[in-house]
């Protein structure tokens, strides 16, 4: 395997992205030409002869819906969407987005928590808010993307891709 990694240049151990690949890439791009995203090592774009892989580490929305974290996440989502569209328009083949997207796509992805439909700061759990899901669904719909896991495991199969990792 070839390891391609990009990490934070401003906060040691804070964030980063990694791709392990058997196939040798023809080109690797670190970042998306947005300073705050690039300094945190949040995106790698790897080009192959007939396709492209983008691996983001999407910022978490923070504890209890912290407005600074939400603003950072919304800005990242917008900046990443611009990057995705630029790569898709390059004509270098299909574009696959893999990585830590920090969103619970559907209720089937969540092991133990009912997903709320209305915004609330009560018992807020990062990655589960309605605005995060809405942004993710809009990004996928606008760009013709879909959740491969969800397509390969239609209901009534059960499986979880998100588990709460902290206890209050």
C-alpha positions in Angstrom: 0.0 0.0 0.0 0.9 3.6 -0.5 0.0 5.9 2.4 -1.1 9.4 1.4 -1.7 11.6 4.5 -2.3 15.3 5.2 -2.3 16.6 8.8 -2.8 19.9 10.7 0.1 22.2 10.4 -1.2 24.5 13.2 -2.3 22.1 15.9 -0.3 18.9 16.3 -2.5 15.8 16.5 -5.7 17.8 16.0 -6.9 16.7 12.6 -5.8 15.0 9.4 -6.8 12.8 6.5 -5.4 9.5 5.2 -5.8 7.3 2.1 -4.2 3.9 1.9 -4.1 2.8 -1.7 -2.8 -0.2 -3.6 -2.9 1.6 -6.9 -0.3 4.3 -7.5 -2.0 7.7 -7.9 -1.1 9.9 -10.9 -1.5 13.0 -8.8 -2.2 14.0 -5.2 -3.6 17.4 -4.1 -3.5 18.3 -0.4 -6.2 20.8 0.6 -8.8 22.7 -1.3 -7.1 26.2 -1.5 -8.9 27.5 1.5 -6.4 28.4 4.2 -8.3 27.4 7.4 -9.3 24.0 5.9 -5.8 23.4 4.5 -4.0 24.3 7.7 -6.0 21.6 9.5 -5.2 18.9 6.9 -8.8 18.1 6.2 -8.9 17.1 2.6 -6.8 15.0 0.2 -7.7 14.6 -3.5 -6.1 11.6 -5.2 -6.2 11.3 -9.0 -6.0 7.9 -10.8 -6.0 7.3 -14.5 -9.8 6.9 -14.8 -11.3 8.2 -11.5 -10.7 10.6 -8.6 -11.0 10.0 -4.8 -11.6 12.9 -2.4 -11.1 12.1 1.3 -12.4 14.8 3.7 -12.3 14.8 7.4 -15.3 17.1 8.0 -15.3 19.2 11.1 -17.5 18.1 13.9 -20.4 20.4 14.9 -19.3 20.6 18.5 -20.8 19.9 21.8 -24.3 21.3 22.6 -24.5 23.1 19.2 -21.7 25.6 19.8 -22.3 28.4 17.3 -18.6 28.7 16.4 -18.4 25.0 15.6 -21.6 25.3 13.5 -20.3 28.3 11.6 -17.0 26.4 11.0 -18.9 23.4 9.7 -21.2 25.4 7.5 -18.2 27.2 6.0 -16.4 23.9 5.4 -19.5 22.4 3.7 -19.7 25.3 1.3 -15.9 25.3 0.6 -15.9 21.6 0.1 -18.9 21.8 -2.3 -16.9 24.3 -4.4 -13.9 21.9 -4.4 -16.0 18.9 -5.3 -17.7 20.7 -8.3 -14.3 21.9 -9.6 -12.9 18.3 -9.4 -16.0 16.8 -11.0 -15.9 19.4 -13.8 -12.2 18.6 -14.6 -13.2 15.6 -16.7 -10.8 13.2 -15.0 -13.5 10.5 -14.4 -16.0 9.8 -11.7 -15.4 11.3 -8.3 -15.7 9.3 -5.1 -16.0 10.9 -1.7 -14.8 8.7 1.1 -13.8 9.5 4.7 -15.1 10.9 7.9 -18.1 13.0 6.8 -19.3 13.5 10.4 -23.0 13.1 9.7 -25.6 10.6 10.6 -27.3 10.2 7.2 -30.4 8.3 8.3 -32.0 6.8 11.3 -30.7 3.4 10.2 -27.2 4.7 10.7 -27.7 5.5 14.3 -27.5 2.7 16.9 -29.4 4.1 19.8 -30.6 7.6 19.4 -33.8 8.9 17.7 -32.9 11.5 15.2 -34.7 14.8 15.7 -36.5 16.6 12.9 -36.5 20.0 14.7 -33.5 22.1 15.8 -32.8 21.9 19.5 -29.9 22.3 21.9 -31.4 19.9 24.3 -29.3 16.7 24.4 -27.4 17.8 21.3 -25.3 15.1 19.8 -22.7 16.1 17.1 -23.3 14.7 13.6 -27.1 14.2 14.3 -28.7 17.6 13.9 -31.3 18.3 11.3 -29.2 21.1 9.7 -26.2 18.7 9.3 -28.4 16.1 7.6 -30.0 18.7 5.4 -26.7 20.0 4.3 -25.4 16.5 3.5 -28.6 15.5 1.6 -28.4 18.8 -0.4 -24.7 18.2 -1.2 -25.5 14.6 -2.4 -28.6 15.6 -4.4 -26.9 18.6 -6.1 -23.9 16.5 -7.1 -25.7 13.2 -8.0 -24.0 11.3 -5.1 -25.4 8.6 -2.9 -24.6 6.6 0.2 -23.1 3.3 -1.1 -23.6 1.6 2.3 -27.2 2.5 2.3 -27.6 1.3 -1.3 -25.9 -2.0 -0.6 -27.9 -2.6 2.6 -31.5 -1.7 1.9 -34.2 -2.1 4.6 -35.0 -4.3 6.5 -31.3 -5.0 6.9 -30.0 -3.3 10.0 -26.6 -1.9 10.6 -25.1 1.2 12.1 -22.4 3.5 10.9 -22.5 5.9 13.8 -22.1 5.2 17.5 -22.0 7.8 20.3 -18.5 7.7 21.6 -18.8 9.8 24.8 -21.1 9.5 27.7 -22.5 12.6 29.4 
